[in-house]
Amino acid sequence: MDELETGTKKYIEMYPEKSSDGCIRLGNVVPDFSADTTQGYWDSFHEWKRGKWAILFSHPADFTPVCTTEIGRLALKYDELENMDCLVATLSVDDVKTHNTWLEDVIAQCVNKIDINFPVIGDTDRSISKKYGMIDPGTSDEQNLPLTIRAVFIINPENKLMLSLNYPACVGRNIDEIIRCVKALQLSYSKSIATPANWPDNHSSVKMSDGTETDEYEGSVFLLPTISEGDADRNFPGYLTIELPSKIPYMRLVKKDTVMGNSNTSNIARFA
């Protein structure tokens, strides 16, 4: 995490670590759990991911068409996530034996050669799904087929939830977008910045105070709103404050080369 006092540290503190009503929200420490997986038994999810970023990726059920393509696509992109030091675990309410049989189909249907190098969790008692809000604990036992939603949880090294996505069973997820989110979160975490809409395909043209336009800020990022003017001046020399009708200096752009110049962000830089 960036050590800048008014940067990432202060920004994350805006989100409470604990939920007051049992619902998991951004910034909360995610529930720990033990589980049987296709790569062996876990005593602790937190211990498995200790000190690393991780994606917990649920799917409604094995032997279903959309899930089969999603796991295949995730396997195809796994090396990229591994290079970003981001772990991946997937989950459904099927047991591990069923997972292993189904994964043969996943590999067979993928047009690219893939291996499944991440664990698939068996949540047969639905305890993990209930903890993470993927199933309603008050109604799931009454349903004939209580399936988990398509959920994505991106969790930081301190086990805090940084992003969650929920999809219905009928819509498959875009794995490239999930990877983009991980890269944006890692960059924000390490550099106290925020990524604009459509990053890194953003700000291809910026109007300067003299009326001219420049493309020098293509793929640029914003300073976090918490960063003080003094910290901005000391740590991000040359940042551009966009002039706005409100006269409020809140859009502070930093060129991508400024924040991607060291080894800690080299994998992110390749994406941008």
GUBARO-561308 format. One record per residue (C-alpha): residue number from 1; x, y, z. Coordinates in Angstrom, 1 decimal, decimal comma. Last residue first. Layout:
   numi       xx       yy       zz
    NUM        X        Y        Z
...
//
This chain:
   numi       xx       yy       zz
    272     -2,1      0,6    -20,3
    271     -1,9     -3,2    -19,9
    270      1,9     -3,3    -20,0
    269      2,0     -0,6    -17,4
    268      0,0     -2,8    -15,0
    267      2,7     -5,5    -15,2
    266      5,4     -3,0    -14,5
    265      3,6     -1,4    -11,5
    264      5,9     -2,6     -8,7
    263      8,9     -2,4    -11,1
    262      8,8      1,4    -11,3
    261      7,8      4,1    -13,7
    260      4,1      3,6    -13,9
    259      2,8      6,6    -11,9
    258      4,6      9,4    -13,9
    257      4,4      7,5    -17,2
    256      0,6      7,5    -16,9
    255      0,4     11,3    -16,8
    254     -1,3     12,7    -13,7
    253     -4,6     14,5    -13,9
    252     -6,1     16,5    -11,1
    251     -9,9     16,9    -11,5
    250    -10,9     18,4     -8,1
    249     -9,9     22,0     -8,5
    248    -13,3     23,7     -7,9
    247    -13,7     26,6    -10,3
    246    -17,3     25,5    -10,9
    245    -16,9     26,2    -14,7
    244    -14,0     23,7    -14,8
    243    -10,2     24,1    -15,3
    242     -8,5     20,7    -15,3
    241     -5,7     20,6    -12,8
    240     -2,6     19,0    -14,4
    239      0,1     17,2    -12,4
    238      3,6     18,6    -13,0
    237      5,1     17,3     -9,8
    236      3,2     14,4     -8,3
    235      4,8     13,7     -4,9
    234      5,6     17,1     -3,5
    233      2,9     19,1     -5,2
    232      0,2     16,5     -4,6
    231      1,3     16,1     -1,0
    230      1,0     19,8     -0,4
    229     -2,4     20,0     -2,2
    228     -3,7     17,3      0,0
    227     -4,6     13,9     -1,4
    226     -8,1     12,8     -0,3
    225     -9,6     13,3     -3,7
    224     -7,4     10,6     -5,1
    223     -5,1     11,9     -7,9
    222     -6,6     11,2    -11,3
    221     -5,1      8,9    -14,0
    220     -3,7      9,3    -17,5
    219     -4,3      6,9    -20,4
    218     -4,0      9,8    -22,9
    217     -2,6     12,8    -21,1
    216     -0,1     14,0    -23,7
    215     -2,9     14,2    -26,4
    214     -3,1     17,9    -26,2
    213     -5,6     20,6    -27,0
    212     -5,1     24,4    -27,2
    211     -7,4     26,9    -25,4
    210     -4,7     28,5    -23,3
    209     -5,9     26,7    -20,2
    208     -5,4     23,3    -21,9
    207     -8,1     21,2    -23,5
    206     -7,4     17,5    -23,1
    205     -7,5     14,9    -26,0
    204     -7,1     11,2    -25,8
    203     -8,3     11,5    -22,2
    202     -9,2      7,8    -21,7
    201     -8,5      4,4    -23,1
    200     -6,7      3,2    -20,0
    199     -9,2      3,7    -18,4
    198    -12,8      3,6    -19,8
    197    -13,9      6,0    -17,0
    196    -11,1      7,5    -15,1
    195     -8,7      5,6    -12,8
    194     -8,1      6,8     -9,3
    193     -4,6      7,4     -7,7
    192     -2,9      6,8     -4,5
    191      0,1      4,9     -6,1
    190      0,1      1,3     -4,7
    189     -3,6      0,8     -4,0
    188     -4,7      2,8     -7,0
    187     -2,5      0,8     -9,3
    186     -3,6     -2,5     -7,8
    185     -7,3     -1,4     -8,1
    184     -6,9     -0,4    -11,7
    183     -5,1     -3,7    -12,5
    182     -7,7     -5,7    -10,8
    181    -10,5     -3,9    -12,6
    180     -8,9     -4,4    -16,0
    179     -8,6     -8,1    -15,2
    178    -12,3     -8,2    -14,4
    177    -13,1     -6,4    -17,7
    176    -11,0     -8,9    -19,6
    175    -13,0    -11,7    -17,9
    174    -16,3    -10,4    -19,3
    173    -19,0    -12,3    -17,3
    172    -21,7    -14,4    -18,7
    171    -25,4    -13,3    -18,5
    170    -28,3    -15,7    -17,9
    169    -27,4    -16,7    -14,3
    168    -27,7    -13,1    -13,2
    167    -24,5    -11,1    -12,5
    166    -23,2     -9,5     -9,4
    165    -19,8     -7,7     -9,2
    164    -17,8     -6,8     -6,1
    163    -14,8     -4,5     -5,7
    162    -12,3     -3,7     -2,9
    161    -13,3     -6,2     -0,2
    160    -10,6     -6,2      2,5
    159     -8,5     -9,2      3,2
    158     -5,4     -7,0      4,0
    157     -3,8     -8,1      0,7
    156     -6,8     -6,8     -1,3
    155    -10,0     -8,8     -2,3
    154    -11,8     -8,7     -5,6
    153    -15,1    -10,5     -5,2
    152    -17,0    -11,6     -8,3
    151    -20,5    -13,1     -8,2
    150    -22,5    -15,1    -10,6
    149    -25,4    -15,9     -8,3
    148    -25,3    -19,1     -6,2
    147    -27,9    -21,7     -6,8
    146    -30,8    -22,8     -4,6
    145    -32,5    -25,4     -6,7
    144    -35,7    -26,6     -5,1
    143    -35,9    -23,5     -2,9
    142    -36,9    -23,6      0,8
    141    -33,4    -24,0      2,1
    140    -32,4    -20,9      0,2
    139    -35,0    -18,6      1,7
    138    -33,6    -17,1      4,9
    137    -29,9    -17,6      4,1
    136    -30,3    -15,6      0,8
    135    -27,6    -16,9     -1,5
    134    -24,5    -15,1     -2,8
    133    -24,4    -12,9      0,3
    132    -20,8    -13,8      1,1
    131    -21,6    -15,7      4,3
    130    -24,5    -17,5      2,6
    129    -22,4    -18,7     -0,3
    128    -19,7    -19,8      2,2
    127    -22,2    -21,9      4,1
    126    -23,9    -23,4      1,0
    125    -23,7    -26,9      2,5
    124    -22,2    -28,2     -0,7
    123    -19,7    -25,4     -1,1
    122    -17,1    -27,2     -3,1
    121    -14,3    -24,7     -4,0
    120    -12,6    -24,8     -7,4
    119     -8,9    -24,2     -7,1
    118     -6,8    -22,5     -9,8
    117     -4,5    -24,2    -12,4
    116     -7,2    -25,4    -14,8
    115     -5,2    -26,1    -17,9
    114     -5,9    -24,6    -21,3
    113     -5,4    -25,2    -25,0
    112     -7,6    -22,8    -26,9
    111    -10,9    -23,7    -28,5
    110    -12,3    -24,4    -25,1
    109    -15,0    -27,2    -25,1
    108    -12,6    -30,0    -24,0
    107    -11,1    -28,1    -21,1
    106    -14,5    -27,1    -19,6
    105    -15,8    -30,6    -20,2
    104    -12,9    -32,2    -18,2
    103    -13,6    -29,5    -15,5
    102    -17,1    -31,1    -15,1
    101    -15,6    -34,4    -13,7
    100    -13,4    -32,5    -11,3
     99    -16,2    -30,2    -10,1
     98    -18,5    -33,2     -9,5
     97    -15,9    -34,8     -7,2
     96    -15,4    -31,4     -5,5
     95    -19,0    -31,1     -4,5
     94    -21,5    -28,7     -6,2
     93    -22,6    -25,5     -4,4
     92    -20,3    -23,4     -6,6
     91    -16,9    -21,7     -6,2
     90    -13,9    -20,3     -8,0
     89    -10,5    -19,3     -6,6
     88     -8,0    -17,0     -8,2
     87     -4,8    -15,5     -6,8
     86     -3,4    -12,2     -7,9
     85      0,4    -11,7     -8,1
     84      0,0     -9,7    -11,3
     83      1,9    -12,4    -13,2
     82     -0,7    -14,9    -11,8
     81     -3,5    -12,7    -13,3
     80     -1,9    -12,9    -16,7
     79     -1,3    -16,6    -16,3
     78     -5,0    -17,1    -15,5
     77     -6,3    -15,5    -18,6
     76     -7,1    -18,8    -20,5
     75     -8,3    -20,4    -17,2
     74    -10,7    -17,5    -16,7
     73    -12,0    -18,0    -20,3
     72    -12,6    -21,7    -19,7
     71    -14,2    -21,0    -16,3
     70    -16,6    -18,5    -18,0
     69    -17,3    -20,9    -21,0
     68    -18,4    -23,7    -18,7
     67    -20,4    -21,3    -16,4
     66    -22,4    -20,2    -19,4
     65    -23,3    -23,7    -20,5
     64    -24,2    -25,4    -17,3
     63    -22,6    -28,7    -16,2
     62    -21,4    -27,2    -12,8
     61    -23,7    -24,8    -11,1
     60    -24,4    -21,1    -10,2
     59    -20,8    -19,8    -10,6
     58    -18,7    -18,0     -8,0
     57    -15,4    -16,1     -8,5
     56    -13,3    -15,2     -5,5
     55    -10,5    -13,1     -6,8
     54     -7,3    -12,6     -4,8
     53     -4,7    -10,0     -4,0
     52     -1,9    -11,3     -1,8
     51     -0,6    -11,0      1,7
     50     -2,1    -14,3      2,9
     49     -4,3    -15,9      0,2
     48     -4,4    -19,4      1,6
     47     -4,3    -18,1      5,2
     46     -7,4    -15,9      4,6
     45     -9,2    -18,9      3,0
     44     -8,4    -20,9      6,1
     43     -8,2    -24,7      6,9
     42     -8,2    -25,4      3,2
     41     -8,6    -28,9      1,8
     40     -7,0    -30,0     -1,5
     39     -6,5    -28,6     -4,9
     38    -10,0    -29,3     -6,2
     37    -11,3    -27,7     -3,1
     36    -12,7    -28,6      0,3
     35    -13,4    -25,6      2,5
     34    -12,5    -23,6      5,6
     33    -13,8    -20,0      5,9
     32    -12,8    -16,4      6,5
     31    -15,4    -13,7      6,0
     30    -14,3    -10,6      4,0
     29    -12,8     -7,6      5,9
     28    -15,1     -4,8      4,9
     27    -13,9     -2,0      2,6
     26    -16,7     -2,4      0,1
     25    -19,7     -4,1      1,7
     24    -20,5     -7,5      3,0
     23    -24,0     -7,7      4,7
     22    -23,9     -8,8      8,3
     21    -25,9     -5,8      9,6
     20    -23,2     -3,5     11,1
     19    -20,5     -4,5      8,6
     18    -16,9     -4,4      9,7
     17    -13,8     -2,8      8,2
     16    -15,5      0,6      7,6
     15    -14,7      2,4      4,3
     14    -13,3      6,0      4,7
     13    -10,1      4,4      6,0
     12     -9,4      3,1      2,5
     11     -9,0      6,7      1,3
     10     -6,7      7,7      4,2
      9     -4,3      4,9      3,5
      8     -4,6      5,3     -0,3
      7     -3,5      9,0     -0,2
      6     -3,4     11,6      2,5
      5     -0,7      9,8      4,5
      4      1,3      8,7      1,5
      3      2,5      5,2      2,4
      2      1,2      3,5     -0,8
      1      0,0      0,0      0,0
//
